[in-house]
Amino acid sequence: MILSLDKFSAEEINLMSIFDTTSREALRDDLLTALHDVYEPEMIEVIGSTLEKLDSLTDEEFAEISFYIADDDDFTEGDAIDE
């Protein structure tokens, strides 16, 4: 799968990587739980955008994503990351 820049940012990939990624639903549940303890507006925005993007994926698409700690260098304009 090619994970293009219009799907997830480096921040979103890094965020997802610290939670349960065994299924899309498990990740969504963890992000929603974490959202209750977050007070920083920028982090609330990252969690919200991640949840929206997760909702647009099928379980099959989600299963193809490789989760890792992303570097901003991985996300240069116009590039895509092979998954």
N, C-alpha and C positions, 0 to 999 in steps of 0.2 A: 504494500500500500504506500502511496505517496502522501505524506502529511504536508499539505501546502500551508503557506503562511496565512491564508485566509481561514484556516481552521483553528490552530492554537499558537499562541505566542510562547516565547521562552518562559515567561513568568507563569503562564498557565500550565505548561508541561512540568515545570519544577513544582508547582503547587500540587498537581495531581500525583506526582511521584512520591509524595510523603504520606499519602493516604492509601487505603485499601483499593487496589486496582484489579482485584480478581473478577469484578463485573462492573458494568456501567452503573447498575443500581446501588451496589455497595459504595462506589465512589461518590455518587450523588448523595447518598445518605450521610457519608462522612463530611462532605462539603457543607451540607445543610446544617449539620450539627456544629461544625466549626464556625459557621456564620453567626451563630448566637453569641460567640465569645470574641468576635472581632469588632473593634471600634474604629479602626483606621479606615477612612474613606477609600483610599487607594486599594487596600486589600479587599474591602467589600466589593469594589468594582471588579477586581480580578476574579473573585469567587463567583460573582454574578455572571460575568461573561463566560466563565468556564462552564457553569451550569447550563447556560443557554446553548452553548456549542455541544455539550454532552447530549442535551435533549434532541439535537438535530441529527445525531448519529443513530444508526441501528446497532443492535448488540453485535452483529457480525463485524461492522466497521470498527467498533470499539475494541473487539478482540484482536484486531490486527495492529493496534497501536503498540509500539515499544515505549515503555516509560523509562526515562533516565533523567539525570540532572542536565538540563540543557544550558548551553552557553549562548550568549547573545550572538556570538560569531556563527552559530548554527543557523541563524535567522537573518541572513542578508537579503535585502530587497530583491525579489524576483527569483530567489532560489527555492528549492523544496528539499525536504529531508526524506530520504528513503526510509521506509518502515518495513 
